[in-house]
């Protein structure tokens, strides 16, 4: 790592990952990606935990992190659809950590943080889709992965916005850290919807 950009990678990169405004599980995921710590077939095979190191989807290439997240045709379609390109580091080994460092080195701090958040959400949903294929035999669909990644990021962004309006002459508390009861003349409903490709029995849940 230090051969690429010295102390910057060793200290600032890790610090930046943990400061991203994303769920902790995704921070941990991207940290593992950068350290080649995901349970890919290559890593499992090297640790004698798998019989083969080939990709469980294409059965042609070794399933490295780079193949799984970046170079596989269906994952490239996801990145293209999300308007994300591997600027300056495409084709290099240890792509994730070098790409992260390249972004931090070439953009302003806030722009880099926002861009990395989008990247990590996208990679996380690619990883989830891969696991759904391996363990549930669900076909990978780039359009579905793109939609899930974009929706999750937008949902988190909206949850972190601190509103500047007032209710009954009282300032609304920080929306990212506390809940405010609605006016007594109103009620609040939390909704969630699940869709499964090929299944007509979709589900809607409403909690009041």
TIRO-2110 file (N, C-alpha, C; in Angstrom, 1 decimal):
// TIRO-2110
0.8, -1.2, 0.0, N, 1, A
0.0, 0.0, 0.0, CA, 1, A
0.9, 1.3, 0.0, C, 1, A
1.9, 1.3, 0.8, N, 2, A
2.7, 2.5, 0.9, CA, 2, A
3.5, 2.8, -0.4, C, 2, A
3.7, 1.7, -1.2, N, 3, A
4.3, 2.0, -2.5, CA, 3, A
3.4, 2.8, -3.4, C, 3, A
2.1, 2.8, -3.2, N, 4, A
1.2, 3.6, -4.1, CA, 4, A
1.2, 5.0, -3.7, C, 4, A
0.9, 5.3, -2.4, N, 5, A
0.8, 6.7, -2.0, CA, 5, A
1.2, 6.9, -0.6, C, 5, A
2.1, 6.1, -0.1, N, 6, A
2.8, 6.3, 1.1, CA, 6, A
1.9, 6.4, 2.3, C, 6, A
2.2, 7.3, 3.3, N, 7, A
1.5, 7.4, 4.5, CA, 7, A
0.0, 7.7, 4.3, C, 7, A
-0.3, 8.4, 3.2, N, 8, A
-1.7, 8.8, 3.0, CA, 8, A
-2.6, 7.6, 3.0, C, 8, A
-2.2, 6.5, 2.3, N, 9, A
-3.1, 5.3, 2.3, CA, 9, A
-3.1, 4.7, 3.7, C, 9, A
-2.0, 4.7, 4.4, N, 10, A
-1.9, 4.0, 5.7, CA, 10, A
-2.8, 4.6, 6.7, C, 10, A
-3.0, 6.0, 6.7, N, 11, A
-3.7, 6.7, 7.8, CA, 11, A
-4.9, 7.3, 7.3, C, 11, A
-4.8, 8.3, 6.4, N, 12, A
-6.0, 9.1, 6.0, CA, 12, A
-7.0, 8.3, 5.2, C, 12, A
-6.6, 7.3, 4.5, N, 13, A
-7.6, 6.5, 3.7, CA, 13, A
-8.5, 5.8, 4.7, C, 13, A
-8.0, 5.1, 5.7, N, 14, A
-8.8, 4.3, 6.6, CA, 14, A
-9.6, 5.3, 7.4, C, 14, A
-9.1, 6.4, 7.8, N, 15, A
-9.8, 7.4, 8.6, CA, 15, A
-11.0, 7.9, 7.8, C, 15, A
-10.8, 8.1, 6.5, N, 16, A
-11.9, 8.6, 5.7, CA, 16, A
-13.0, 7.6, 5.5, C, 16, A
-12.6, 6.3, 5.3, N, 17, A
-13.7, 5.3, 5.2, CA, 17, A
-14.6, 5.3, 6.4, C, 17, A
-14.0, 5.4, 7.6, N, 18, A
-14.8, 5.3, 8.8, CA, 18, A
-15.6, 6.6, 9.1, C, 18, A
-15.3, 7.6, 8.4, N, 19, A
-16.0, 8.9, 8.5, CA, 19, A
-17.1, 9.0, 7.5, C, 19, A
-17.2, 8.1, 6.5, N, 20, A
-18.3, 8.2, 5.5, CA, 20, A
-19.7, 8.1, 6.2, C, 20, A
-20.6, 8.9, 5.6, N, 21, A
-22.0, 8.9, 6.2, CA, 21, A
-22.8, 7.8, 5.6, C, 21, A
-22.4, 6.6, 5.9, N, 22, A
-23.0, 5.4, 5.4, CA, 22, A
-23.2, 4.4, 6.6, C, 22, A
-24.0, 3.4, 6.5, N, 23, A
-24.2, 2.4, 7.6, CA, 23, A
-22.8, 1.8, 7.9, C, 23, A
-22.7, 1.4, 9.2, N, 24, A
-21.4, 0.8, 9.6, CA, 24, A
-21.1, -0.5, 8.9, C, 24, A
-22.1, -1.3, 8.6, N, 25, A
-21.9, -2.5, 7.9, CA, 25, A
-21.3, -2.3, 6.5, C, 25, A
-21.6, -1.2, 5.8, N, 26, A
-21.0, -0.9, 4.5, CA, 26, A
-19.6, -0.3, 4.7, C, 26, A
-19.4, 0.5, 5.7, N, 27, A
-18.0, 0.9, 6.0, CA, 27, A
-17.1, -0.3, 6.2, C, 27, A
-17.6, -1.3, 7.0, N, 28, A
-16.8, -2.5, 7.3, CA, 28, A
-16.6, -3.3, 6.0, C, 28, A
-17.6, -3.3, 5.2, N, 29, A
-17.5, -4.0, 3.9, CA, 29, A
-16.5, -3.4, 3.0, C, 29, A
-16.5, -2.1, 2.9, N, 30, A
-15.5, -1.5, 2.0, CA, 30, A
-14.1, -1.6, 2.6, C, 30, A
-14.0, -1.5, 3.9, N, 31, A
-12.7, -1.7, 4.5, CA, 31, A
-12.1, -3.1, 4.2, C, 31, A
-13.0, -4.1, 4.2, N, 32, A
-12.6, -5.5, 3.8, CA, 32, A
-12.3, -5.6, 2.3, C, 32, A
-13.0, -4.9, 1.5, N, 33, A
-12.7, -4.9, 0.1, CA, 33, A
-11.3, -4.3, -0.1, C, 33, A
-11.0, -3.2, 0.5, N, 34, A
-9.7, -2.6, 0.3, CA, 34, A
-8.5, -3.4, 0.9, C, 34, A
-8.8, -4.3, 1.8, N, 35, A
-7.8, -5.1, 2.4, CA, 35, A
-7.9, -6.6, 1.9, C, 35, A
-8.6, -6.8, 0.8, N, 36, A
-8.8, -8.1, 0.2, CA, 36, A
-9.2, -9.1, 1.2, C, 36, A
-10.3, -8.7, 2.0, N, 37, A
-10.7, -9.6, 3.0, CA, 37, A
-12.1, -10.2, 2.8, C, 37, A
-12.7, -10.0, 1.6, N, 38, A
-14.0, -10.6, 1.3, CA, 38, A
-13.8, -12.1, 1.1, C, 38, A
-14.9, -12.8, 1.4, N, 39, A
-14.9, -14.3, 1.2, CA, 39, A
-15.2, -14.6, -0.3, C, 39, A
-14.3, -14.2, -1.2, N, 40, A
-14.4, -14.6, -2.6, CA, 40, A
-13.9, -16.0, -2.7, C, 40, A
-14.1, -16.6, -3.8, N, 41, A
-13.7, -18.0, -4.1, CA, 41, A
-12.1, -18.0, -4.0, C, 41, A
-11.5, -17.0, -4.5, N, 42, A
-10.0, -17.0, -4.5, CA, 42, A
-9.5, -17.0, -3.1, C, 42, A
-10.1, -16.2, -2.2, N, 43, A
-9.6, -16.1, -0.8, CA, 43, A
-10.0, -17.4, -0.1, C, 43, A
-11.1, -17.9, -0.3, N, 44, A
-11.5, -19.2, 0.4, CA, 44, A
-10.6, -20.3, -0.1, C, 44, A
-10.3, -20.4, -1.4, N, 45, A
-9.5, -21.4, -1.9, CA, 45, A
-8.1, -21.3, -1.3, C, 45, A
-7.5, -20.1, -1.2, N, 46, A
-6.2, -19.9, -0.6, CA, 46, A
-6.2, -20.4, 0.8, C, 46, A
-7.3, -20.3, 1.5, N, 47, A
-7.3, -20.7, 2.9, CA, 47, A
-7.8, -22.1, 3.1, C, 47, A
-7.9, -22.8, 1.9, N, 48, A
-8.3, -24.2, 1.9, CA, 48, A
-9.8, -24.4, 2.4, C, 48, A
-10.6, -23.4, 2.1, N, 49, A
-12.0, -23.5, 2.5, CA, 49, A
-12.9, -23.7, 1.3, C, 49, A
-12.4, -23.8, 0.1, N, 50, A
-13.2, -24.1, -1.1, CA, 50, A
-12.4, -25.0, -2.0, C, 50, A
-13.1, -25.8, -2.8, N, 51, A
-12.4, -26.7, -3.7, CA, 51, A
-11.9, -26.0, -4.9, C, 51, A
-12.6, -24.9, -5.3, N, 52, A
-12.2, -24.2, -6.6, CA, 52, A
-12.1, -22.7, -6.3, C, 52, A
-11.3, -22.1, -7.1, N, 53, A
-11.2, -20.6, -7.0, CA, 53, A
-11.9, -19.9, -8.1, C, 53, A
-12.7, -20.6, -8.9, N, 54, A
-13.4, -20.0, -10.1, CA, 54, A
-14.7, -19.3, -9.7, C, 54, A
-15.0, -18.3, -10.4, N, 55, A
-16.3, -17.5, -10.2, CA, 55, A
-17.5, -18.4, -10.2, C, 55, A
-18.3, -18.4, -9.2, N, 56, A
-19.5, -19.3, -9.2, CA, 56, A
-20.6, -18.9, -10.2, C, 56, A
-20.4, -17.7, -10.8, N, 57, A
-21.5, -17.3, -11.8, CA, 57, A
-21.0, -17.6, -13.2, C, 57, A
-19.8, -17.2, -13.6, N, 58, A
-19.4, -17.4, -14.9, CA, 58, A
-18.6, -18.7, -15.1, C, 58, A
-18.0, -19.2, -14.0, N, 59, A
-17.2, -20.5, -14.1, CA, 59, A
-16.0, -20.4, -15.0, C, 59, A
-15.6, -19.2, -15.3, N, 60, A
-14.5, -19.0, -16.3, CA, 60, A
-13.2, -18.4, -15.6, C, 60, A
-13.5, -17.3, -14.9, N, 61, A
-12.4, -16.5, -14.3, CA, 61, A
-12.2, -16.9, -12.8, C, 61, A
-11.0, -16.6, -12.3, N, 62, A
-10.8, -16.7, -10.9, CA, 62, A
-11.6, -15.6, -10.2, C, 62, A
-12.3, -15.9, -9.1, N, 63, A
-13.2, -14.9, -8.5, CA, 63, A
-12.3, -14.1, -7.5, C, 63, A
-11.6, -13.1, -8.1, N, 64, A
-10.9, -12.1, -7.2, CA, 64, A
-11.9, -11.0, -6.9, C, 64, A
-11.6, -10.1, -6.0, N, 65, A
-12.4, -9.0, -5.7, CA, 65, A
-12.6, -8.1, -6.9, C, 65, A
-11.5, -8.0, -7.7, N, 66, A
-11.5, -7.1, -8.9, CA, 66, A
-12.5, -7.7, -9.9, C, 66, A
-12.4, -9.0, -10.1, N, 67, A
-13.4, -9.7, -11.0, CA, 67, A
-14.8, -9.5, -10.6, C, 67, A
-15.0, -9.8, -9.3, N, 68, A
-16.4, -9.8, -8.8, CA, 68, A
-17.0, -8.4, -8.8, C, 68, A
-16.3, -7.4, -8.3, N, 69, A
-16.9, -6.1, -8.2, CA, 69, A
-16.7, -5.2, -9.4, C, 69, A
-15.7, -5.4, -10.2, N, 70, A
-15.4, -4.4, -11.2, CA, 70, A
-15.4, -4.9, -12.7, C, 70, A
-14.8, -6.1, -12.9, N, 71, A
-14.5, -6.5, -14.3, CA, 71, A
-15.5, -7.5, -14.9, C, 71, A
-16.3, -8.1, -14.1, N, 72, A
-17.4, -9.0, -14.6, CA, 72, A
-18.3, -8.2, -15.5, C, 72, A
-18.7, -8.7, -16.7, N, 73, A
-19.6, -7.9, -17.5, CA, 73, A
-20.8, -7.4, -16.9, C, 73, A
-21.5, -8.2, -16.0, N, 74, A
-22.7, -7.7, -15.4, CA, 74, A
-22.5, -6.6, -14.4, C, 74, A
-21.3, -6.7, -13.7, N, 75, A
-21.0, -5.7, -12.7, CA, 75, A
-20.6, -4.4, -13.4, C, 75, A
-19.9, -4.6, -14.5, N, 76, A
-19.5, -3.4, -15.3, CA, 76, A
-20.8, -2.6, -15.8, C, 76, A
-21.8, -3.4, -16.1, N, 77, A
-23.1, -2.8, -16.5, CA, 77, A
-23.7, -2.0, -15.4, C, 77, A
-23.5, -2.5, -14.1, N, 78, A
-24.0, -1.7, -13.0, CA, 78, A
-23.3, -0.4, -12.8, C, 78, A
-22.0, -0.5, -12.9, N, 79, A
-21.2, 0.8, -12.7, CA, 79, A
-21.5, 1.8, -13.8, C, 79, A
-21.6, 1.3, -15.0, N, 80, A
-22.0, 2.1, -16.2, CA, 80, A
-23.3, 2.8, -16.0, C, 80, A
-24.3, 2.0, -15.5, N, 81, A
-25.6, 2.5, -15.3, CA, 81, A
-25.7, 3.5, -14.1, C, 81, A
-24.7, 3.4, -13.2, N, 82, A
-24.7, 4.4, -12.1, CA, 82, A
-23.8, 5.6, -12.4, C, 82, A
-23.3, 5.6, -13.7, N, 83, A
-22.4, 6.7, -14.2, CA, 83, A
-21.1, 6.8, -13.3, C, 83, A
-20.6, 5.7, -13.0, N, 84, A
-19.3, 5.7, -12.3, CA, 84, A
-18.2, 5.0, -13.1, C, 84, A
-17.1, 5.6, -13.3, N, 85, A
-16.0, 5.0, -14.1, CA, 85, A
-14.8, 4.9, -13.2, C, 85, A
-13.9, 3.9, -13.5, N, 86, A
-12.7, 3.7, -12.7, CA, 86, A
-11.6, 4.6, -13.2, C, 86, A
-11.7, 5.9, -13.0, N, 87, A
-10.8, 6.9, -13.6, CA, 87, A
-9.4, 6.7, -13.0, C, 87, A
-8.4, 6.4, -13.9, N, 88, A
-7.0, 6.5, -13.6, CA, 88, A
-6.5, 5.2, -13.0, C, 88, A
-7.3, 4.2, -12.7, N, 89, A
-6.8, 3.0, -12.0, CA, 89, A
-7.4, 1.7, -12.6, C, 89, A
-8.1, 1.8, -13.7, N, 90, A
-8.7, 0.6, -14.3, CA, 90, A
-7.6, -0.4, -14.7, C, 90, A
-7.9, -1.6, -14.4, N, 91, A
-6.9, -2.7, -14.8, CA, 91, A
-5.8, -2.9, -13.8, C, 91, A
-5.7, -2.1, -12.8, N, 92, A
-4.6, -2.3, -11.9, CA, 92, A
-4.9, -3.3, -10.7, C, 92, A
-4.0, -4.0, -10.2, N, 93, A
-4.3, -4.9, -9.1, CA, 93, A
-4.6, -4.0, -7.8, C, 93, A
-5.3, -4.6, -6.9, N, 94, A
-5.7, -3.8, -5.7, CA, 94, A
-6.5, -2.6, -6.1, C, 94, A
-7.4, -2.8, -7.0, N, 95, A
-8.1, -1.6, -7.6, CA, 95, A
-8.8, -0.8, -6.6, C, 95, A
-9.5, -1.5, -5.6, N, 96, A
-10.4, -0.8, -4.7, CA, 96, A
-9.6, 0.3, -3.8, C, 96, A
-8.5, -0.2, -3.2, N, 97, A
-7.7, 0.7, -2.4, CA, 97, A
-7.1, 1.8, -3.2, C, 97, A
-6.6, 1.5, -4.4, N, 98, A
-5.9, 2.5, -5.2, CA, 98, A
-7.0, 3.5, -5.8, C, 98, A
-8.1, 3.0, -6.1, N, 99, A
-9.2, 3.9, -6.6, CA, 99, A
-9.7, 4.8, -5.5, C, 99, A
-9.8, 4.3, -4.3, N, 100, A
-10.2, 5.1, -3.2, CA, 100, A
-9.2, 6.2, -2.9, C, 100, A
-7.9, 5.8, -2.9, N, 101, A
-6.9, 6.8, -2.7, CA, 101, A
-6.8, 7.8, -3.8, C, 101, A
-7.0, 7.4, -5.1, N, 102, A
-7.0, 8.3, -6.2, CA, 102, A
-8.2, 9.3, -6.1, C, 102, A
-9.3, 8.9, -5.6, N, 103, A
-10.5, 9.8, -5.5, CA, 103, A
-10.1, 10.8, -4.4, C, 103, A
-9.6, 10.4, -3.2, N, 104, A
-9.3, 11.3, -2.2, CA, 104, A
-8.2, 12.3, -2.6, C, 104, A
-7.3, 11.9, -3.5, N, 105, A
-6.2, 12.7, -3.9, CA, 105, A
-6.6, 13.7, -5.0, C, 105, A
-7.6, 13.4, -5.7, N, 106, A
-8.0, 14.2, -6.9, CA, 106, A
-9.2, 15.1, -6.7, C, 106, A
-9.9, 14.9, -5.6, N, 107, A
-11.2, 15.7, -5.4, CA, 107, A
-11.1, 16.5, -4.1, C, 107, A
-12.0, 17.4, -4.0, N, 108, A
-12.2, 18.1, -2.7, CA, 108, A
-12.7, 17.1, -1.7, C, 108, A
-12.6, 17.4, -0.4, N, 109, A
-12.9, 16.5, 0.6, CA, 109, A
-14.4, 16.1, 0.5, C, 109, A
-15.3, 17.1, 0.4, N, 110, A
-16.7, 16.8, 0.5, CA, 110, A
-17.1, 16.0, -0.8, C, 110, A
-16.6, 16.4, -2.0, N, 111, A
-16.9, 15.7, -3.2, CA, 111, A
-16.4, 14.3, -3.2, C, 111, A
-15.2, 14.1, -2.6, N, 112, A
-14.7, 12.7, -2.5, CA, 112, A
-15.6, 11.9, -1.6, C, 112, A
-16.0, 12.4, -0.5, N, 113, A
-16.8, 11.7, 0.5, CA, 113, A
-18.1, 11.3, -0.1, C, 113, A
-18.8, 12.2, -0.9, N, 114, A
-20.0, 11.9, -1.5, CA, 114, A
-19.9, 10.8, -2.6, C, 114, A
-18.8, 10.9, -3.4, N, 115, A
-18.5, 10.0, -4.4, CA, 115, A
-18.2, 8.6, -3.9, C, 115, A
-17.5, 8.6, -2.8, N, 116, A
-17.1, 7.3, -2.2, CA, 116, A
-18.4, 6.6, -1.6, C, 116, A
-19.3, 7.4, -1.0, N, 117, A
-20.5, 6.9, -0.5, CA, 117, A
-21.3, 6.2, -1.6, C, 117, A
-21.4, 6.8, -2.8, N, 118, A
-22.1, 6.2, -3.9, CA, 118, A
-21.4, 4.9, -4.4, C, 118, A
-20.1, 5.0, -4.4, N, 119, A
-19.3, 3.8, -4.8, CA, 119, A
-19.6, 2.6, -3.8, C, 119, A
-19.5, 2.9, -2.5, N, 120, A
-19.6, 1.8, -1.6, CA, 120, A
-21.0, 1.2, -1.6, C, 120, A
-22.1, 2.1, -1.7, N, 121, A
-23.4, 1.6, -1.8, CA, 121, A
-23.6, 0.6, -3.0, C, 121, A
-23.0, 1.0, -4.1, N, 122, A
-23.1, 0.3, -5.4, CA, 122, A
-22.4, -1.1, -5.2, C, 122, A
-21.1, -1.0, -4.7, N, 123, A
-20.4, -2.3, -4.5, CA, 123, A
-21.1, -3.2, -3.5, C, 123, A
-21.6, -2.6, -2.4, N, 124, A
-22.3, -3.4, -1.4, CA, 124, A
-23.5, -4.2, -2.1, C, 124, A
-24.2, -3.5, -2.9, N, 125, A
-25.4, -4.2, -3.6, CA, 125, A
-25.0, -5.2, -4.6, C, 125, A
-23.8, -5.0, -5.3, N, 126, A
-23.2, -6.0, -6.1, CA, 126, A
-22.9, -7.3, -5.3, C, 126, A
-22.2, -7.1, -4.2, N, 127, A
-21.9, -8.2, -3.3, CA, 127, A
-23.1, -9.0, -2.8, C, 127, A
-24.2, -8.2, -2.5, N, 128, A
-25.4, -8.9, -2.0, CA, 128, A
-26.0, -9.7, -3.1, C, 128, A
-26.0, -9.1, -4.3, N, 129, A
-26.6, -9.9, -5.5, CA, 129, A
-25.8, -11.1, -5.8, C, 129, A
-24.5, -11.0, -5.7, N, 130, A
-23.6, -12.2, -5.9, CA, 130, A
-24.0, -13.3, -4.8, C, 130, A
-24.2, -12.9, -3.6, N, 131, A
-24.5, -13.9, -2.5, CA, 131, A
-25.9, -14.4, -2.7, C, 131, A
-26.8, -13.6, -3.2, N, 132, A
-28.2, -14.1, -3.5, CA, 132, A
-28.1, -15.2, -4.6, C, 132, A
-27.2, -15.0, -5.5, N, 133, A
-27.1, -16.0, -6.6, CA, 133, A
-26.4, -17.3, -6.0, C, 133, A
-25.4, -17.2, -5.2, N, 134, A
-24.7, -18.3, -4.7, CA, 134, A
-25.5, -19.1, -3.7, C, 134, A
-26.2, -18.4, -2.8, N, 135, A
-26.9, -19.1, -1.7, CA, 135, A
-28.4, -19.3, -2.0, C, 135, A
-29.0, -18.5, -2.9, N, 136, A
-30.5, -18.6, -3.1, CA, 136, A
-30.8, -18.9, -4.6, C, 136, A
-29.8, -19.0, -5.4, N, 137, A
-29.9, -19.2, -6.8, CA, 137, A
-30.8, -18.2, -7.5, C, 137, A
-30.7, -16.9, -7.0, N, 138, A
-31.4, -15.8, -7.7, CA, 138, A
-30.6, -15.2, -8.8, C, 138, A
-31.1, -15.1, -10.0, N, 139, A
-30.4, -14.6, -11.1, CA, 139, A
-29.9, -13.1, -10.8, C, 139, A
-28.7, -12.8, -11.3, N, 140, A
-28.2, -11.4, -11.1, CA, 140, A
-28.9, -10.5, -12.2, C, 140, A
-29.3, -9.4, -11.8, N, 141, A
-29.9, -8.4, -12.7, CA, 141, A
-29.3, -7.0, -12.4, C, 141, A
-28.5, -6.5, -13.4, N, 142, A
-27.9, -5.2, -13.2, CA, 142, A
-28.9, -4.1, -12.9, C, 142, A
-30.0, -4.1, -13.6, N, 143, A
-31.0, -3.1, -13.4, CA, 143, A
-31.5, -3.1, -11.9, C, 143, A
-31.8, -4.2, -11.4, N, 144, A
-32.3, -4.3, -10.0, CA, 144, A
-31.2, -3.8, -9.0, C, 144, A
-30.0, -4.2, -9.3, N, 145, A
-28.9, -3.8, -8.4, CA, 145, A
-28.7, -2.3, -8.4, C, 145, A
-28.8, -1.7, -9.6, N, 146, A
-28.6, -0.3, -9.8, CA, 146, A
-29.8, 0.4, -9.0, C, 146, A
-31.0, 0.0, -9.1, N, 147, A
-32.1, 0.6, -8.5, CA, 147, A
-32.0, 0.5, -7.0, C, 147, A
-31.6, -0.7, -6.4, N, 148, A
-31.4, -0.8, -5.0, CA, 148, A
-30.3, 0.1, -4.4, C, 148, A
-29.2, 0.2, -5.1, N, 149, A
-28.1, 1.0, -4.7, CA, 149, A
-28.5, 2.5, -4.7, C, 149, A
-29.2, 2.9, -5.7, N, 150, A
-29.6, 4.3, -5.8, CA, 150, A
-30.6, 4.7, -4.7, C, 150, A
-31.6, 3.7, -4.5, N, 151, A
-32.7, 4.0, -3.6, CA, 151, A
-32.1, 4.0, -2.2, C, 151, A
-31.2, 3.1, -1.8, N, 152, A
-30.6, 3.0, -0.5, CA, 152, A
-29.8, 4.3, -0.2, C, 152, A
-29.1, 4.8, -1.2, N, 153, A
-28.3, 6.0, -0.9, CA, 153, A
-29.2, 7.2, -0.8, C, 153, A
-30.3, 7.3, -1.6, N, 154, A
-31.2, 8.5, -1.5, CA, 154, A
-32.0, 8.4, -0.2, C, 154, A
-32.3, 7.2, 0.3, N, 155, A
-33.0, 7.1, 1.5, CA, 155, A
-32.2, 7.5, 2.7, C, 155, A
-30.9, 7.1, 2.7, N, 156, A
-30.0, 7.6, 3.7, CA, 156, A
-29.8, 9.1, 3.7, C, 156, A
-29.6, 9.6, 2.5, N, 157, A
-29.4, 11.1, 2.4, CA, 157, A
-30.5, 11.9, 2.9, C, 157, A
-31.8, 11.4, 2.6, N, 158, A
-32.9, 12.1, 3.1, CA, 158, A
-33.1, 12.0, 4.6, C, 158, A
-32.7, 10.9, 5.2, N, 159, A
-32.8, 10.7, 6.6, CA, 159, A
-31.8, 11.6, 7.4, C, 159, A
-30.7, 12.0, 6.7, N, 160, A
-29.7, 12.8, 7.4, CA, 160, A
-29.9, 14.2, 7.2, C, 160, A
-30.9, 14.7, 6.5, N, 161, A
-31.1, 16.1, 6.3, CA, 161, A
-31.8, 16.7, 7.5, C, 161, A
-31.3, 17.8, 8.0, N, 162, A
-31.8, 18.4, 9.1, CA, 162, A
-32.8, 19.5, 8.7, C, 162, A
-34.1, 19.3, 8.9, N, 163, A
-35.1, 20.3, 8.4, CA, 163, A
-35.0, 21.6, 9.1, C, 163, A
-35.3, 22.7, 8.4, N, 164, A
-35.2, 24.0, 8.9, CA, 164, A
-36.6, 24.6, 9.2, C, 164, A
-37.6, 23.8, 9.2, N, 165, A
-39.0, 24.3, 9.5, CA, 165, A
-39.3, 24.1, 11.0, C, 165, A
-40.4, 24.7, 11.4, N, 166, A
-40.8, 24.6, 12.8, CA, 166, A
-42.2, 24.0, 12.9, C, 166, A
-42.4, 23.4, 14.0, N, 167, A
-43.7, 22.8, 14.3, CA, 167, A
-44.2, 23.3, 15.7, C, 167, A
-45.4, 24.0, 15.6, N, 168, A
-45.9, 24.6, 16.8, CA, 168, A
-44.9, 25.5, 17.5, C, 168, A
-44.2, 26.3, 16.7, N, 169, A
-43.2, 27.2, 17.2, CA, 169, A
-42.1, 26.6, 17.9, C, 169, A
-41.9, 25.2, 17.8, N, 170, A
-40.7, 24.6, 18.4, CA, 170, A
-39.8, 24.1, 17.3, C, 170, A
-38.5, 24.3, 17.4, N, 171, A
-37.6, 23.8, 16.3, CA, 171, A
-37.5, 22.3, 16.3, C, 171, A
-37.5, 21.7, 15.1, N, 172, A
-37.4, 20.3, 15.0, CA, 172, A
-36.0, 19.9, 15.3, C, 172, A
-35.8, 18.8, 16.1, N, 173, A
-34.5, 18.3, 16.5, CA, 173, A
-33.8, 17.7, 15.3, C, 173, A
-32.5, 17.5, 15.5, N, 174, A
-31.7, 16.9, 14.5, CA, 174, A
-32.3, 15.6, 14.0, C, 174, A
-32.7, 15.5, 12.7, N, 175, A
-33.4, 14.3, 12.2, CA, 175, A
-32.5, 13.1, 12.2, C, 175, A
-31.2, 13.3, 12.2, N, 176, A
-30.3, 12.2, 12.1, CA, 176, A
-30.1, 11.5, 13.4, C, 176, A
-30.5, 12.2, 14.5, N, 177, A
-30.2, 11.6, 15.8, CA, 177, A
-31.4, 11.4, 16.7, C, 177, A
-32.5, 12.0, 16.4, N, 178, A
-33.7, 11.9, 17.3, CA, 178, A
-35.0, 11.9, 16.5, C, 178, A
-36.0, 11.4, 17.2, N, 179, A
-37.4, 11.3, 16.6, CA, 179, A
-38.3, 12.3, 17.2, C, 179, A
-39.1, 13.0, 16.4, N, 180, A
-40.0, 14.0, 16.9, CA, 180, A
-41.4, 13.5, 16.7, C, 180, A
-42.2, 13.5, 17.8, N, 181, A
-43.6, 13.1, 17.6, CA, 181, A
-44.4, 14.1, 16.7, C, 181, A
-45.3, 13.5, 15.9, N, 182, A
-46.1, 14.4, 15.1, CA, 182, A
-47.1, 15.2, 15.9, C, 182, A
-47.6, 16.3, 15.3, N, 183, A
-48.7, 17.1, 15.9, CA, 183, A
-49.8, 16.2, 16.4, C, 183, A
-50.5, 16.5, 17.4, N, 184, A
-51.6, 15.7, 18.0, CA, 184, A
-52.7, 15.4, 17.0, C, 184, A
-52.9, 16.3, 16.0, N, 185, A
-53.9, 16.2, 15.0, CA, 185, A
-53.5, 15.4, 13.8, C, 185, A
-52.3, 14.8, 13.9, N, 186, A
-51.7, 14.1, 12.7, CA, 186, A
-51.3, 12.7, 13.2, C, 186, A
-51.0, 11.8, 12.3, N, 187, A
-50.4, 10.5, 12.6, CA, 187, A
-49.3, 10.2, 11.6, C, 187, A
-48.4, 9.3, 12.0, N, 188, A
-47.2, 9.0, 11.2, CA, 188, A
-47.3, 7.5, 10.8, C, 188, A
-47.0, 7.3, 9.5, N, 189, A
-47.0, 5.9, 9.0, CA, 189, A
-45.6, 5.6, 8.4, C, 189, A
-45.0, 4.4, 8.8, N, 190, A
-43.8, 3.9, 8.2, CA, 190, A
-44.1, 2.8, 7.2, C, 190, A
-43.7, 2.9, 6.0, N, 191, A
-44.0, 1.9, 4.9, CA, 191, A
-42.8, 1.2, 4.4, C, 191, A
-43.0, 0.0, 4.0, N, 192, A
-41.9, -0.8, 3.4, CA, 192, A
-42.6, -1.7, 2.4, C, 192, A
-41.9, -1.8, 1.2, N, 193, A
-42.5, -2.7, 0.1, CA, 193, A
-41.4, -3.6, -0.4, C, 193, A
-41.7, -4.9, -0.6, N, 194, A
-40.8, -5.8, -1.2, CA, 194, A
-41.3, -6.4, -2.5, C, 194, A
-40.4, -6.5, -3.4, N, 195, A
-40.7, -7.0, -4.7, CA, 195, A
-39.7, -8.2, -5.1, C, 195, A
-40.2, -9.2, -5.6, N, 196, A
-39.4, -10.3, -6.1, CA, 196, A
-39.7, -10.6, -7.5, C, 196, A
-38.6, -10.7, -8.3, N, 197, A
-38.8, -10.9, -9.8, CA, 197, A
-39.5, -12.2, -10.0, C, 197, A
-40.6, -12.2, -10.8, N, 198, A
-41.3, -13.4, -11.1, CA, 198, A
-42.4, -13.8, -10.1, C, 198, A
-42.5, -13.0, -9.0, N, 199, A
-43.5, -13.4, -8.0, CA, 199, A
-44.6, -12.3, -8.0, C, 199, A
-45.8, -12.8, -8.1, N, 200, A
-46.9, -11.8, -8.1, CA, 200, A
-47.4, -11.5, -6.7, C, 200, A
-46.9, -12.2, -5.7, N, 201, A
-47.3, -11.9, -4.3, CA, 201, A
-46.4, -11.0, -3.7, C, 201, A
-46.4, -9.7, -4.1, N, 202, A
-45.6, -8.7, -3.5, CA, 202, A
-46.2, -8.2, -2.2, C, 202, A
-45.4, -7.6, -1.3, N, 203, A
-45.9, -7.3, 0.0, CA, 203, A
-45.7, -5.9, 0.3, C, 203, A
-46.6, -5.3, 1.0, N, 204, A
-46.6, -3.9, 1.5, CA, 204, A
-46.8, -4.0, 3.0, C, 204, A
-46.0, -3.3, 3.8, N, 205, A
-46.1, -3.3, 5.3, CA, 205, A
-46.3, -1.8, 5.7, C, 205, A
-47.2, -1.5, 6.5, N, 206, A
-47.4, -0.2, 7.1, CA, 206, A
-47.5, -0.3, 8.6, C, 206, A
-46.7, 0.5, 9.3, N, 207, A
-46.7, 0.6, 10.7, CA, 207, A
-47.1, 2.0, 11.2, C, 207, A
-48.1, 2.1, 12.0, N, 208, A
-48.6, 3.4, 12.5, CA, 208, A
-48.1, 3.7, 13.9, C, 208, A
END
